[in-house]
Amino acid sequence: MLALSSLAVLADQSQAWQSSAFSLSDETSAVEIVQPAQRVPVRAAAWQESDDPSRLQVPAAPQVDQSANPSARPLTVPSNAATQPDDFYRSSWCNLGEPVRLVDRPDIGLRIGGWQQVGFHSRNDGLFNNLEDRAAFHQTWGFVEKEFVTQRGWEVTMRGDIVYGLDAQQFQAFGNEPFGAATGWDNDLDNGIYGWALPQAYADVKFDNLKLRTGRFLSPFGFETGAAVENFFYSRTFAFTRTQPHSLTGAIADYSVDDTTSVFLGGTNGWDTSFDRVDMAGLAGFSRQINGRSFFNFGSSFGEFGQRGNGYYQSALYAVQATDKLQLALQSDWLSADLSDDYGFIGYAIYRINPCLALGSRYEYWETDPAAGTRQSANSLTGGLNFRPHANIVVRPEARYDWNTAATARDAVNVGLDFVVTF
């Protein structure tokens, strides 16, 4: 409750998705805020706000493109069976009923919720799952979000997130120089192997086909994201853990050109930092719906990344709903920076049997050429399933095999199991 109380204070004061550095203009006074934002039904070919798992609009079939939806987080896709919309739970004999939510008040534009993730894995993979043969409290995650509209028709969303657990240190502002400098924001909020993080504090302003986000927010790149509920697999990829930024602080504008194409452009204070940096990294990319069942996303970052030095990064993702139940995705990542040069390729196949059960497989090849050290590579093959005994609970058993020199648990099978409970 202390975490949620802190979130409520953050929401009242500035409620931003990652920094709350946004404020309404002088021309838009508090008197002009007249009503909570209305929830517009997501059209059949889009999904909405992947950053909040309770609102993921992931249709049972076919899987659809979100690229042209201005409210979507750039470059992300609905990649898992951990969270589905309410009607999906009732769409077959596997009737899970209504998910329970802490606070969900569309009439006043207020939502408070989160999730708890607990897991066990047999080996240390050197990534997120680094407690060998032990149970781990990965994420106790909470958020507060407030929506409203102004008389000018602007839709404003303010949000703050807080997380405690083993994963929290991955979302702290650790990217400052020197490496891992414990300065500012949340980077020194550690409790042994556990810690606290404030991964998001931001504001969104939407008008017409343009959405502007300012603050601190989760990284928009790739098929995988920081929130446990948005990933099919319990374990993490090398690309997400070691190559991509986990959080960004700055501003990003997402513009829907038409029903099939959106572009985004922005700038951040490096990578995995907070508000105390002055170096600038740019963001640019686009999303393109190829047809009703597939889409392509491309994103890049360039400039000063912080402790990684100067560099360039790009991520490309193609996803297709091959059948009503089978989704395939291919992703590539390339990073060239002072700290290291990385390259990675990931392939996914996810088969949703029914709302209660889905099967998945993932293959990854990743290599790194560090500035200090020798080139290393890693292969990883993962198979698992998502089982949902309740609308708020998903169980994710998996078996993973890593080989080559960059893998800590190389040449061995790593068995894992986690439970995610949303609220």
Stockholm file with secondary structure:
# STOCKHOLM 1.0

chainA/1-423         MLALSSLAVLADQSQAWQSSAFSLSDETSAVEIVQPAQRVPVRAAAWQESDDPSRLQVPAAPQVDQSANPSARPLTVPSNAATQPDDFYRSSWCNLGEPVRLVDRPDIGLRIGGWQQVGFHSRNDGLFNNLEDRAAFHQTWGFVEKEFVTQRGWEVTMRGDIVYGLDAQQFQAFGNEPFGAATGWDNDLDNGIYGWALPQAYADVKFDNLKLRTGRFLSPFGFETGAAVENFFYSRTFAFTRTQPHSLTGAIADYSVDDTTSVFLGGTNGWDTSFDRVDMAGLAGFSRQINGRSFFNFGSSFGEFGQRGNGYYQSALYAVQATDKLQLALQSDWLSADLSDDYGFIGYAIYRINPCLALGSRYEYWETDPAAGTRQSANSLTGGLNFRPHANIVVRPEARYDWNTAATARDAVNVGLDFVVTF
#=GR chainA/1-423 SS CHHHHHHHHHHHHTCCBSCCCCCCCTTSCGGGEEECCCCCCCCTTCCCCTTSGGGCCCCSSSCCCCTTCTTSCTTCCCCCSSCCCHHHHTSSSCCCCCCCCSEEETTTTEEEEEEEEEEEESSCCSSSCCSTTEEEEEEEEEEEEEEEEETTCCEEEEEEEEEEETTGGGSSSCCSTTTTCCCSTTTTCEETTEEEEEEEEEEEEEETTEEEEEEEEECCCSSCCSSGGGCSCSSCCHIIIIISCSEEEEEEEEEECSSSEEEEEEEESSSSCCSSCCCCEEEEEEEEEEETTEEEEEEEEEEECSTTCEEEEEEEEEEEECSSSEEEEEEEEEEEESSEEEEEEEEEEEEEEETTEEEEEEEEEEEEEESSSCCEEEEEEEEEEEEEEETTEEEEEEEEEEESTTCTTBTEEEEEEEEEEEC
#=GC SS_cons         CHHHHHHHHHHHHTCCBSCCCCCCCTTSCGGGEEECCCCCCCCTTCCCCTTSGGGCCCCSSSCCCCTTCTTSCTTCCCCCSSCCCHHHHTSSSCCCCCCCCSEEETTTTEEEEEEEEEEEESSCCSSSCCSTTEEEEEEEEEEEEEEEEETTCCEEEEEEEEEEETTGGGSSSCCSTTTTCCCSTTTTCEETTEEEEEEEEEEEEEETTEEEEEEEEECCCSSCCSSGGGCSCSSCCHIIIIISCSEEEEEEEEEECSSSEEEEEEEESSSSCCSSCCCCEEEEEEEEEEETTEEEEEEEEEEECSTTCEEEEEEEEEEEECSSSEEEEEEEEEEEESSEEEEEEEEEEEEEEETTEEEEEEEEEEEEEESSSCCEEEEEEEEEEEEEEETTEEEEEEEEEEESTTCTTBTEEEEEEEEEEEC
//
